[in-house]
Amino acid sequence: MRTNLFKFLSASIVLSTVVGCSFKSEKNAESAVAESPNIPLVEVIPASADMKAESADAETPMPEYNLYNNKGQIIKLTSLKGKKVFVNFWATWCGPCRREMPSIESLYQKVKSDKVEFVMVALDDDFNKSINYVGQSKFTFPIYAPATPPPSLFNVQSIPTTFIFNEKGMLHKVIEGSVNYDTPEFINYFTGK
């Protein structure tokens, strides 16, 4: 019995570090971990870097959503139509989010242009914590915080979750869970090769 419980807890911890974090507020996540360190906060959602396998409904438009950057400037997500847009929801307390960020930075460096926009939406309760983490990690992609409540499309149940929109502002792909984005498929999609 004890061996089975140990195996279950070990598997749960591995899944939480590989797949994704259940979306909770930072305070809830940290206090739950402190109170019950052996019970992971996860919703198991498989992630795949296969661009074709995760294609979204071509009829889903980019929603109205206001965000602010680390300088306090407000942007409207829909103002980015005309570009391919990579929207990623993450938080500093989410291990799988932190794990995929180097690959996002690498993709950003390889594809950044006036035709591609990265919108890294930090869900930490304190945006300054997100800003500090990105700075200390030497990531250069832009980060944002929600300025308005999320539209229904962005009511994610776990993070990291990524939404990729095409130049027409239509949803191309939704990816739930931690993924390596530094792949030829993602690079080719964003560079048009």
TAURUR-V364246 format. One record per residue. N is the residue number from 1. D_FIRST is the distance of its C-alpha to the first C-alpha in Angstrom with 2 decimals. Layout:
n={N | N}
d_first={D_FIRST | D_FIRST}
This chain:
n={1 | 2 | 3 | 4 | 5 | 6 | 7 | 8 | 9 | 10 | 11 | 12 | 13 | 14 | 15 | 16 | 17 | 18 | 19 | 20 | 21 | 22 | 23 | 24 | 25 | 26 | 27 | 28 | 29 | 30 | 31 | 32 | 33 | 34 | 35 | 36 | 37 | 38 | 39 | 40 | 41 | 42 | 43 | 44 | 45 | 46 | 47 | 48 | 49 | 50 | 51 | 52 | 53 | 54 | 55 | 56 | 57 | 58 | 59 | 60 | 61 | 62 | 63 | 64 | 65 | 66 | 67 | 68 | 69 | 70 | 71 | 72 | 73 | 74 | 75 | 76 | 77 | 78 | 79 | 80 | 81 | 82 | 83 | 84 | 85 | 86 | 87 | 88 | 89 | 90 | 91 | 92 | 93 | 94 | 95 | 96 | 97 | 98 | 99 | 100 | 101 | 102 | 103 | 104 | 105 | 106 | 107 | 108 | 109 | 110 | 111 | 112 | 113 | 114 | 115 | 116 | 117 | 118 | 119 | 120 | 121 | 122 | 123 | 124 | 125 | 126 | 127 | 128 | 129 | 130 | 131 | 132 | 133 | 134 | 135 | 136 | 137 | 138 | 139 | 140 | 141 | 142 | 143 | 144 | 145 | 146 | 147 | 148 | 149 | 150 | 151 | 152 | 153 | 154 | 155 | 156 | 157 | 158 | 159 | 160 | 161 | 162 | 163 | 164 | 165 | 166 | 167 | 168 | 169 | 170 | 171 | 172 | 173 | 174 | 175 | 176 | 177 | 178 | 179 | 180 | 181 | 182 | 183 | 184 | 185 | 186 | 187 | 188 | 189 | 190 | 191 | 192 | 193}
d_first={0.00 | 3.79 | 5.42 | 5.20 | 6.31 | 8.66 | 9.93 | 10.65 | 12.41 | 14.20 | 15.38 | 16.52 | 18.46 | 20.02 | 21.07 | 22.57 | 24.60 | 25.76 | 26.53 | 27.68 | 27.42 | 27.37 | 30.81 | 30.88 | 33.64 | 33.41 | 33.14 | 30.32 | 28.38 | 28.97 | 28.25 | 25.01 | 23.82 | 25.06 | 23.40 | 19.99 | 19.89 | 16.34 | 17.27 | 19.71 | 22.79 | 23.12 | 24.46 | 23.92 | 27.40 | 28.29 | 31.36 | 33.95 | 37.07 | 38.81 | 41.80 | 42.41 | 38.92 | 38.74 | 42.31 | 42.95 | 45.31 | 48.78 | 50.09 | 48.08 | 50.46 | 49.72 | 49.35 | 51.43 | 49.48 | 50.90 | 49.40 | 50.77 | 50.71 | 50.54 | 54.29 | 53.90 | 55.64 | 54.61 | 54.21 | 53.93 | 51.50 | 53.98 | 56.61 | 54.82 | 55.72 | 57.59 | 54.90 | 51.53 | 49.09 | 45.59 | 43.81 | 40.47 | 38.46 | 36.54 | 35.75 | 35.44 | 32.02 | 30.63 | 29.34 | 29.83 | 33.32 | 34.25 | 32.97 | 35.26 | 38.28 | 39.74 | 39.96 | 41.61 | 44.05 | 44.85 | 45.47 | 47.59 | 49.70 | 50.28 | 51.22 | 52.72 | 56.07 | 58.08 | 56.43 | 52.79 | 51.22 | 47.82 | 46.56 | 43.51 | 42.55 | 40.76 | 38.64 | 38.25 | 39.48 | 41.96 | 43.88 | 45.17 | 41.67 | 41.59 | 45.11 | 44.28 | 41.20 | 43.26 | 46.09 | 44.02 | 42.38 | 45.90 | 45.24 | 48.52 | 47.55 | 48.63 | 46.19 | 46.68 | 45.33 | 45.63 | 48.97 | 48.40 | 45.41 | 43.91 | 45.19 | 42.80 | 42.33 | 40.90 | 38.47 | 35.52 | 31.91 | 30.60 | 32.30 | 33.66 | 35.65 | 38.94 | 41.90 | 44.70 | 48.09 | 51.04 | 54.62 | 55.43 | 52.76 | 50.59 | 46.83 | 46.09 | 42.35 | 39.25 | 36.40 | 33.12 | 30.91 | 31.75 | 34.26 | 36.54 | 39.97 | 41.99 | 42.45 | 45.63 | 44.76 | 44.66 | 47.61 | 49.64 | 48.94 | 50.14 | 53.06 | 54.17 | 54.19}
